Amino acid sequence: MQRIDWPFLLGLLSAIAGWVASFFTPIFPYLAAAAVLTITDTVTGVRAAVKRGETIDMHKFFRLFEKVALYAAAIVCAETIEVVFVKGYIEYVPLTYSVALAISFREFRSNISNIEQATGASIWEQIRRFAGRIASGQDKK
């Protein structure tokens, strides 16, 4: 029977852990943002559904886990493409950032819509007015 070479095994596991950490550390904020926005979208969506008088189906809660997992997969895939094919070869393309931004903005819009339905407040209108003032230069300090 062959003995286990513990120093080699620990070194190998350390190298793998280091690689995993170096891959996921830069994208952790994107993963966290997508998860937080998806969770808050579920919470605000439930509140809006209650306000509309709809019944809450537990099946919709399981969709939360599916969305978080699929969004994470999209971000990880984008980072993989960026690391393997883009960085160091061609002009930098913020692929991971773009994918994470698209996911986050979609969930943000859904959150705002749910909050508007639940509270009756017109948040998008306030955002449009503020953006218009900034664009026209009226909001300079």
C-alpha positions as CSV (number, residue, x, y, z in Angstrom):
1,M,0.0,0.0,0.0
2,Q,1.3,3.4,-1.0
3,R,1.5,6.2,1.6
4,I,-0.1,9.5,1.0
5,D,2.4,12.3,0.3
6,W,0.7,14.9,2.6
7,P,3.0,17.8,1.8
8,F,2.5,17.3,-1.9
9,L,-1.3,17.0,-1.5
10,L,-1.5,20.1,0.7
11,G,0.7,22.0,-1.8
12,L,-1.6,21.0,-4.7
13,L,-4.7,21.9,-2.8
14,S,-3.2,25.3,-1.8
15,A,-2.3,26.0,-5.5
16,I,-5.9,25.1,-6.5
17,A,-7.4,27.3,-3.8
18,G,-5.1,30.2,-4.8
19,W,-6.2,29.9,-8.5
20,V,-9.9,29.7,-7.5
21,A,-9.5,32.8,-5.2
22,S,-7.6,34.7,-7.9
23,F,-10.4,34.0,-10.4
24,F,-13.4,34.8,-8.2
25,T,-12.0,37.7,-6.2
26,P,-12.3,40.3,-9.0
27,I,-15.9,39.2,-9.9
28,F,-17.2,38.8,-6.3
29,P,-18.7,42.3,-6.3
30,Y,-20.6,41.5,-9.5
31,L,-21.8,38.2,-8.1
32,A,-22.9,39.9,-4.9
33,A,-24.7,42.7,-6.6
34,A,-26.6,40.3,-8.9
35,A,-27.6,38.2,-5.9
36,V,-28.7,41.1,-3.7
37,L,-30.7,42.7,-6.5
38,T,-32.4,39.4,-7.3
39,I,-33.3,38.8,-3.7
40,T,-34.6,42.3,-3.2
41,D,-36.6,41.9,-6.5
42,T,-38.2,38.8,-5.1
43,V,-39.1,40.6,-1.8
44,T,-40.5,43.7,-3.6
45,G,-42.3,41.5,-6.1
46,V,-44.1,39.6,-3.3
47,R,-45.1,42.9,-1.8
48,A,-46.4,44.2,-5.1
49,A,-48.3,41.0,-5.7
50,V,-49.9,41.2,-2.2
51,K,-50.9,44.8,-3.0
52,R,-52.5,43.6,-6.3
53,G,-54.4,40.9,-4.4
54,E,-52.6,38.0,-6.0
55,T,-51.9,34.8,-4.2
56,I,-48.3,34.0,-3.4
57,D,-47.1,30.7,-4.9
58,M,-44.1,29.0,-3.3
59,H,-42.9,27.9,-6.7
60,K,-42.0,31.5,-7.5
61,F,-39.7,31.5,-4.5
62,F,-37.7,28.7,-6.0
63,R,-37.2,30.7,-9.1
64,L,-35.1,33.0,-6.9
65,F,-32.4,30.3,-6.6
66,E,-32.6,29.5,-10.3
67,K,-32.1,33.2,-11.2
68,V,-29.2,33.7,-8.8
69,A,-27.5,30.6,-10.1
70,L,-28.0,31.4,-13.7
71,Y,-26.9,35.0,-13.3
72,A,-23.8,33.8,-11.5
73,A,-23.1,31.4,-14.3
74,A,-23.4,34.2,-16.9
75,I,-20.9,36.3,-14.9
76,V,-18.5,33.4,-14.5
77,C,-18.7,32.6,-18.2
78,A,-18.1,36.2,-19.1
79,E,-15.0,36.3,-16.9
80,T,-13.8,33.1,-18.3
81,I,-14.0,34.4,-21.9
82,E,-12.4,37.7,-20.8
83,V,-9.5,36.0,-19.0
84,V,-8.8,33.3,-21.6
85,F,-9.5,35.1,-24.9
86,V,-9.4,38.9,-24.3
87,K,-6.9,40.0,-21.6
88,G,-3.4,40.2,-23.0
89,Y,-4.4,39.6,-26.6
90,I,-6.6,42.4,-27.8
91,E,-7.7,45.8,-26.6
92,Y,-9.4,45.4,-23.3
93,V,-13.1,44.7,-23.6
94,P,-15.1,44.9,-20.3
95,L,-17.2,41.8,-21.0
96,T,-17.7,40.7,-17.4
97,Y,-18.6,44.3,-16.4
98,S,-21.0,44.6,-19.3
99,V,-22.8,41.3,-18.4
100,A,-23.0,42.2,-14.7
101,L,-24.3,45.7,-15.5
102,A,-27.0,44.3,-17.8
103,I,-28.1,41.8,-15.2
104,S,-28.0,44.4,-12.4
105,F,-29.8,47.0,-14.3
106,R,-32.6,44.6,-15.3
107,E,-33.1,43.6,-11.7
108,F,-32.9,47.3,-10.6
109,R,-35.6,48.2,-13.0
110,S,-37.8,45.4,-11.8
111,N,-37.2,46.4,-8.2
112,I,-38.2,50.0,-8.9
113,S,-41.3,48.8,-10.8
114,N,-42.3,46.6,-7.8
115,I,-41.8,49.4,-5.3
116,E,-43.9,51.7,-7.5
117,Q,-46.7,49.2,-7.6
118,A,-46.5,48.5,-3.8
119,T,-46.3,52.2,-2.7
120,G,-47.8,54.2,-5.6
121,A,-44.7,56.4,-5.7
122,S,-43.4,57.4,-9.1
123,I,-39.7,56.7,-8.7
124,W,-38.8,56.5,-12.4
125,E,-40.3,59.9,-13.0
126,Q,-38.2,61.4,-10.2
127,I,-35.1,59.8,-11.7
128,R,-36.0,61.2,-15.2
129,R,-36.5,64.7,-13.8
130,F,-33.2,64.6,-11.9
131,A,-31.3,63.2,-14.9
132,G,-32.9,65.9,-17.1
133,R,-31.7,68.6,-14.7
134,I,-28.2,67.2,-14.7
135,A,-28.1,66.9,-18.5
136,S,-29.3,70.5,-19.0
137,G,-26.8,71.8,-16.4
138,Q,-29.5,73.2,-14.1
139,D,-28.3,71.1,-11.1
140,K,-24.8,72.5,-10.8
141,K,-23.6,73.5,-7.4
